Amino acid sequence: MTRYFGAVLIPDCGYKMMRAIQIVGMLTMILLAHASIADNVFRSVDENGLIIYSDRPSLNGQNEEVFIRIVRSNTTAIKADRVENAELAAAARIRKEFDSEARDEQQSLQAAAAERKANNCVTAMNTQQKYNTNRRLYKELPNGEREYLSDDELDAARADAARNVKKWCS
């Protein structure tokens, strides 16, 4: 009995023999593929002045062999670099998030300070207006009675109100 192996007719010789034929075929293909890999690179210039690199010498005979130094990659160093780059990227991301949070916090503090200043300005302006429009000002005593301010105390209170307006509204 015969079998077809691809396009080849092979006599029936059992499983082990078939396996051996397959291995020999694969080894032949590997050796042929390895032989086709270029060991040399040639540099030549064509009739138009273009530089051509090839694995075969050109027909015009003006070839210059280029030696290529092949160095094996250090895979452990490459992996270590990748890990280090990933760690650096993660640290940069964390630093960026931290900076963003700090910037947001600083902006919120500045907004709160601006709001507090605006509120104090309104209060100072209202106080100054009250002091300037009223002729007599008083302060309440703990027993509920009123003690009216003298002219000197009134002038001092008005000057203090003007200073507060200048402080908070400028």
SULNOR-V798713 format. One record per residue. N is the residue number from 1. RES is the residue in one letter. OMEGA is omega in whole degrees, 0 to 359 (none if undefined). Layout:
BEGIN
n & res & omega
N & RES & OMEGA
N & RES & OMEGA
END
This chain:
BEGIN
n & res & omega
1 & M & 180
2 & T & 179
3 & R & 174
4 & Y & 175
5 & F & 186
6 & G & 178
7 & A & 185
8 & V & 177
9 & L & 184
10 & I & 178
11 & P & 181
12 & D & 183
13 & C & 176
14 & G & 184
15 & Y & 183
16 & K & 180
17 & M & 178
18 & M & 179
19 & R & 179
20 & A & 178
21 & I & 178
22 & Q & 181
23 & I & 179
24 & V & 179
25 & G & 179
26 & M & 178
27 & L & 178
28 & T & 179
29 & M & 180
30 & I & 180
31 & L & 178
32 & L & 179
33 & A & 179
34 & H & 180
35 & A & 182
36 & S & 178
37 & I & 185
38 & A & 174
39 & D & 182
40 & N & 174
41 & V & 181
42 & F & 178
43 & R & 178
44 & S & 179
45 & V & 180
46 & D & 184
47 & E & 178
48 & N & 179
49 & G & 179
50 & L & 179
51 & I & 182
52 & I & 174
53 & Y & 183
54 & S & 176
55 & D & 177
56 & R & 177
57 & P & 180
58 & S & 183
59 & L & 183
60 & N & 175
61 & G & 180
62 & Q & 183
63 & N & 173
64 & E & 182
65 & E & 180
66 & V & 179
67 & F & 181
68 & I & 179
69 & R & 181
70 & I & 180
71 & V & 178
72 & R & 178
73 & S & 175
74 & N & 187
75 & T & 179
76 & T & 178
77 & A & 179
78 & I & 178
79 & K & 179
80 & A & 177
81 & D & 179
82 & R & 179
83 & V & 180
84 & E & 178
85 & N & 178
86 & A & 178
87 & E & 178
88 & L & 179
89 & A & 178
90 & A & 178
91 & A & 178
92 & A & 178
93 & R & 180
94 & I & 179
95 & R & 180
96 & K & 178
97 & E & 179
98 & F & 179
99 & D & 179
100 & S & 178
101 & E & 179
102 & A & 179
103 & R & 178
104 & D & 179
105 & E & 179
106 & Q & 179
107 & Q & 179
108 & S & 176
109 & L & 178
110 & Q & 178
111 & A & 178
112 & A & 179
113 & A & 179
114 & A & 179
115 & E & 178
116 & R & 179
117 & K & 179
118 & A & 178
119 & N & 178
120 & N & 178
121 & C & 179
122 & V & 179
123 & T & 180
124 & A & 179
125 & M & 178
126 & N & 179
127 & T & 180
128 & Q & 179
129 & Q & 179
130 & K & 181
131 & Y & 182
132 & N & 183
133 & T & 181
134 & N & 180
135 & R & 183
136 & R & 177
137 & L & 180
138 & Y & 171
139 & K & 182
140 & E & 178
141 & L & 181
142 & P & 181
143 & N & 177
144 & G & 179
145 & E & 180
146 & R & 174
147 & E & 182
148 & Y & 182
149 & L & 176
150 & S & 181
151 & D & 179
152 & D & 178
153 & E & 178
154 & L & 177
155 & D & 178
156 & A & 179
157 & A & 178
158 & R & 179
159 & A & 178
160 & D & 178
161 & A & 178
162 & A & 177
163 & R & 179
164 & N & 177
165 & V & 180
166 & K & 182
167 & K & 188
168 & W & 185
169 & C & 180
170 & S & none
END
